[in-house]
Amino acid sequence: MGLAAVERVEVIALSSLKDELLSELQEAGILELETVEPELGLEPVSGPEVSLEPLLFRFRQAIKYLSLWKKSGLQEKLFKPKPTINREERQAILKQDWDSLLKAVEEVELKYREIGAELKGLEKEKALLLPWQPLTVPLSELKPTATVEVFLIRLNRSRLPELSSLLSEWPLWFSPVSQDKKNAYLFLLAWKPALDEIEEKWKELGVSFFYLPESLLKKMPPADKVQDLMAHLEQEIIAKKQYLLSLEAESRRLTEWLPQLTSAYDVLANEQERINAYNRLAQTEKTVFLRGWIKSADLEPLKKRLDPLSSSLEIRHRPPVAGEEPPVVLKNPAVLQPFQIITQLYGFPRPGGIDPTLPLAPFFFLFVGLCVSEAGYGLLVALLSLFFWLKVKPKGSTLLFSQLMLFLGVSTIILGTLVGGWFGFPVRQLLIIDPLTQPVSFLLLALALGFIQVWFGTLIKAISCFQKKETIPVGLTQTGWLVLLPSIVLYGLKKIQIFGFISLLGAGLVILFASPKRNPIARFLGGLYGLYDISKYLGDVLSYSRLLALGLSTSVIAMVVNTLCQTALNIPIVGWVVTPIIFLGGHLFNLAISFLGGFVHSMRLQFVEFFTKFYESGGKPLRPLALQGKYVDFQ
């Protein structure tokens, strides 16, 4: 299908209506506002001076924190519908004062993070003191005297003999405190006058020093030992943990406000978008002016929406003119709209270009089914997608994606039955091709589909070129390839002479029109070089062999899972417990990787082999000023 027609819309209204006008446009959600150029000589519109961004930041932080304490199962996360908010509820939220609630959440979060950091510090100090716990020397005696320096050191156990040998040479003494697998922890005394020479020896031994935290020493009586210090730390840790538990309980209590906070966030975020829209308007002394783009089909709904204000405004509209870059709206039947996701992932077409959704849809449908080729997996995906669609009632891109997965599930059911099986068990009566016993036939099918799609992409390119006078030579070149490619394949298969002559005709068209040169010799040589592109077509077609690889791997893994189940079933007693786990886990894993691989590789075939033949992206989508919710839906 083509692209939806869009038109330029201009609205002139009394300045007193600008707030109401923007509100109506946002609720309508069909008009994309465009910044008015300063060349028109109009004054910019100054919107409300208050920005909601600081408040929105506080909301985001509060929602993020409370979400950590909100217990919700997978079913609730996936299948719980969004709440709906009407206009009256939005107005009530905007008038409500949220500061006290946000402050309560922020205070709890701040305290929780502070106490958590303090607790980590205490636990780290306790871990550092643990090797010194056996030390029986009072803390007050760990200070140096006038002639003796006191050290707590850590030394690799393998270097202990070297340290012991220094005792006979230097005035020092040490006593082991504890050891672990790698290090020894020592209490050491050294004579101060010889300290400089001793320290040089220590550097060679790799000695590291430990100093008790001064903040802890100040809290402890002089007669206490390290074990007393650790007991004090343990008491502080217990107290902090108890305080953390109370803060956690308070955080969980505050999660009851999470639905209100998320609703308010969406409402305020949309209000900020409305405030930002003022910057796109312009004004005179008594009027306000705005312009934008709209789908032609939405013009009448826009006029009807603004009809109560019609006495104070005027609406003008016209089609795009040369030099303008209007936004792009894809227009497809409902059955094709889910496949628009693939087009959008690559990029929107340029204005006036070709929408590739219709050409790619049947191929993508087939390719994913061939890649997965397991009907049981397709049934599961189709049922889950249908359940999600009916239960959650999603909107926008989420709705389209659920519908796309439903279609791909149906594709896998059909093609899995014909070329694969059901959970690794093929239905022989329905098999057209068995990829395990007929891999060459499956490969030929994949290459044939690839040839058809590549040829079809060339056909689209030729048709689009013939629609423009300046690109007719390119269209004739594409026509040459359209004639050459199938005829040379048929000649190679059938050896019928007429196909040889037709292939020469196609090659002649390529030689004559592939080069834009005016000089006949240069044009001829450039055309001959253009024939080299046949290698690109060959490479593109061979790329479709991935359909065989993916389809074959899915079937093989499914059969391996079944074989493991049969083996496990022979184990007495345990086999009846293990077999269902292997079956479910193995097939769910295979389902996930096969659908992921099938989706990605089928999409890659569209982007690289198909789109490059005819499609030009670069358009920008229509982005109307609209009410959009992350957590809620708006009426």
Secondary structure, 3 states (H helix, E strand, C coil): CCECCEEEEEEEEEHHHHHHHHHHHHHHCCEEEECCCHHHCCEECCCCCCCCHHHHHHHHHHHHHHHCCCCCCHHHHHHCCCCEECHHHHHHHHHCCCHHHHHHHHHHHHHHHHHHHHHHHHHHHHHHHHHHCCCCCCHHHHCCCCCEEEEEEEEEHHHHHHHHHHHHCCCEEEEEEEECCCEEEEEEEEEHHHHHHHHHHHHHHCCEEECCCHHHHHHCCCCCCHHHHHHHHHHHHHHHHHHHHHHHHHHHHHHHHHHHHHHHHHHHHHHHHHHHHHHHCEECCCEEEEEEEEEHHHHHHHHHHCHHHHHHEEEEEECCCCCCCCCECECCCCCCHHHHHHHHHHCEECCCCCCCHHHHHHHHHHHHHHHHCEHHHHHHHHHHHHHHHHHHCCCHHHHHHHHHHHHHHHHHHHHHHHHCEECCECCHHHCCCCCCCCHHHHHHHHHHHHHHHHHHHHHHHHHHHHCCHHHHHHHHHHHHHHHHHHHHHHHHHHCCHHHHHHHHHHHHHHHHHCCCCCCHHHHHHHHHHHHHHHHHHHHHHHHHHHHHHHHHHHHHHHHHHHHHHHHHHCCCCHHHHHHHHHHHHHHHHHHHHHHHHHHHHHHHHHHHHHHHHCCCEEECECCCCCCCCCCCEEC
